[in-house]
Amino acid sequence: MQDTVVIIGAGQAGAQVAQSLRQGGFEGPIRLIGDETTPPYQRPPLSKKYLLGEIGSEALLLRPPAFYTTQNIDLIPGASVSSIDPGAQRLSLENGDTIGYDKLV
């Protein structure tokens, strides 16, 4: 069985880690946890072009939502991590769910 990688933070850095793992040949489970309810998006354009109405919200996304599905990346939006237990290799979400991991980013 492949290691499970859990990435806390579904911003540009977290999304890039997930994408790089897949591009590098990693085939194990990847879980990308973010407290925002949207897929990872570009922040600088949000603060400029989007707010000025020059681009739509779809243009902000780093990858279309289907990317995470086709790459077998479990995107967990709207979730905040409340605690991490490194000894047990588990983390808890604020909603009470727990997630095990082999590698944590």
Secondary structure, DSSP 8 states (H G I E B T S, - for coil): ----EEEE--SHHHHHHHHHHHHTT--S-EEEE-SSSS--B-HHHIIIIITTTSS-GGGGBSS-HHHHHHTTEEEETT--EEEEETTTTEEEETTS-EEE-SEE-
